[in-house]
Amino acid sequence: VLALIAFICIETIMECSPCEGLYFFEFVSCSALVVTGVLLLMFSLNLHTRIPQINWNLTDLVNTGLSTFFFFIASVVLAALNHKTGAEIAAVIFGFLAMAVYAVNTYLAIKKWRMNSRQQNSRQTSDYIRARTESREVDHRPEIQCLDA
């Protein structure tokens, strides 16, 4: 929502002399809005369960991390190059707010990713232990020992 508000604010600006900062902010806010909206739709409709080949926790982490970084850069550049109009100031404020929300979401995504990584590691370890135990049990079976002799 904050990315949408920042995008709307930046679109209301009619004049700019160095427009590069404004265009970059516009690109960042629009891109973050679209990518986050698609991911939100996929998670809300459970479409991500139909494509298990993609690590969705890592995808969400990368999206929120990059959005945080680029909102920070775009907001700083726009703050440095703005002409103190109301729309530019509002866009900068909403840009920093969106950056803060994406940063919190990045932190939560890191925690979720680490938790899932630990669960996968413990599952792999238990599978390894089970396989080693089964291989030891095979060695103690008399029919296999007879074949060795």
C-alpha positions in Angstrom: 0.0 0.0 0.0 2.9 2.4 0.8 4.6 1.6 -2.5 1.3 2.4 -4.2 0.9 5.7 -2.4 4.5 6.6 -3.2 4.0 5.7 -6.8 0.8 7.9 -7.0 2.6 10.8 -5.3 5.5 10.6 -7.8 3.0 10.5 -10.7 1.4 13.8 -9.7 4.7 15.7 -10.3 4.4 17.7 -13.6 7.8 19.3 -13.8 11.3 18.3 -13.0 14.7 19.6 -14.1 17.0 16.7 -13.1 14.4 14.0 -13.8 16.7 10.9 -13.3 16.0 10.7 -9.5 12.3 11.0 -10.1 12.3 8.3 -12.9 14.4 6.0 -10.7 12.0 6.4 -7.8 9.0 5.8 -10.1 10.7 2.6 -11.5 11.5 1.3 -8.0 8.0 2.0 -6.5 6.2 0.5 -9.6 8.5 -2.6 -9.7 8.1 -3.3 -6.0 4.4 -2.8 -6.2 4.0 -5.3 -9.1 6.4 -8.0 -7.9 5.0 -7.9 -4.3 1.5 -7.9 -5.6 2.1 -11.0 -7.7 3.8 -12.8 -4.8 0.9 -11.8 -2.5 -1.6 -13.1 -4.9 0.3 -16.4 -5.3 0.6 -16.9 -1.6 -3.0 -15.8 -0.9 -4.5 -18.3 -3.5 -2.0 -21.0 -2.5 -0.7 -21.1 -6.0 2.9 -21.5 -4.7 2.1 -25.0 -3.6 1.6 -26.0 -7.2 5.2 -25.1 -8.1 7.3 -26.9 -5.4 10.5 -26.6 -7.5 10.8 -22.9 -6.4 12.0 -22.1 -2.9 9.3 -19.6 -2.1 10.7 -18.5 1.2 14.0 -17.6 -0.5 12.0 -15.8 -3.3 10.2 -13.7 -0.7 13.4 -13.0 1.1 15.1 -11.8 -2.1 12.1 -9.7 -3.1 11.8 -7.9 0.2 15.6 -7.5 0.6 16.0 -5.9 -2.9 12.9 -3.8 -2.4 14.3 -2.5 0.9 17.6 -1.7 -0.7 16.2 0.0 -3.8 13.6 2.0 -1.8 16.4 3.3 0.4 18.5 4.4 -2.6 15.6 5.9 -4.5 14.3 7.8 -1.5 17.7 9.2 -0.6 18.3 10.3 -4.3 14.8 11.8 -4.5 15.3 13.6 -1.2 18.6 15.0 -2.4 17.3 16.2 -5.8 13.7 17.3 -5.0 12.4 20.8 -5.4 10.5 20.8 -2.1 7.1 20.5 -3.7 4.4 18.7 -1.7 4.2 15.7 -4.0 8.0 15.2 -3.9 8.1 15.4 -0.1 5.2 13.1 0.3 6.8 10.6 -2.1 10.0 10.7 -0.1 8.2 10.1 3.1 6.2 7.2 1.7 9.3 5.9 0.1 11.1 5.7 3.5 8.0 4.2 5.1 7.8 1.6 2.4 11.5 0.9 3.0 10.9 0.4 6.7 8.0 -2.0 6.1 10.1 -4.0 3.6 13.0 -4.1 6.1 10.7 -5.5 8.8 9.4 -8.1 6.2 13.0 -8.9 5.3 13.8 -9.6 8.9 10.8 -11.9 9.2 11.6 -13.6 5.9 15.2 -14.3 7.2 13.8 -15.8 10.4 11.4 -18.0 8.4 14.1 -19.1 5.9 16.5 -20.0 8.7 13.8 -22.0 10.5 13.0 -23.9 7.3 16.8 -24.5 6.7 17.2 -26.0 10.2 14.2 -28.2 9.7 15.6 -29.5 6.3 19.0 -30.1 7.9 17.5 -32.1 10.8 15.4 -34.1 8.3 18.5 -34.8 6.2 20.4 -35.8 9.3 17.7 -38.2 10.5 17.5 -39.7 7.0 21.2 -40.2 7.0 21.1 -41.8 10.5 18.2 -44.1 9.4 20.1 -45.2 6.3 23.3 -45.9 8.3 21.2 -47.9 10.8 19.5 -49.9 8.1 22.9 -50.7 6.4 24.3 -52.0 9.7 21.2 -54.2 10.2 21.8 -55.7 6.8 25.3 -56.8 7.9 23.9 -58.8 10.7 21.5 -60.8 8.6 22.7 -64.5 8.3 21.7 -65.0 4.6 23.9 -62.1 3.6 26.8 -63.4 5.7 26.5 -66.8 4.0 27.0 -65.2 0.6 30.2 -63.5 1.8 31.8 -66.7 3.0 
